[in-house]
């Protein structure tokens, strides 16, 4: 699986590359990460909600099952890319 790459990373709300939250309590962004084989034209889309713990504490009051969520301390797109690729590879290993 070494030829698996992130082909794109997008958001409807912000440019994920230049996104800078106004504060840690406002760090929340929905991303769509496209992952696929390096030499192919297509890929699988992976939806991911990225937020800080402070954002969760400020905005979520009721118990909630949280799927496809990455909780981070600072917004670092390169770290998000690495973790997204790792999560995708783990899911493929489990589900095929």
FENCOR-V437014 format. One record per run of one state. SS is the DSSP state (A for helix, B for strand, O for the rest). FROM is the first residue (numbers start at 1). TO is the last residue. Records with the same first field share a line. If there is no record, write none. Layout:
SS=FROM-TO + FROM-TO
//
This chain:
O=1-3 + 11-23 + 27-27 + 38-43 + 52-52 + 60-68 + 72-76 + 96-96
B=4-10 + 28-37 + 44-51 + 69-71
A=24-26 + 53-59 + 77-95
//
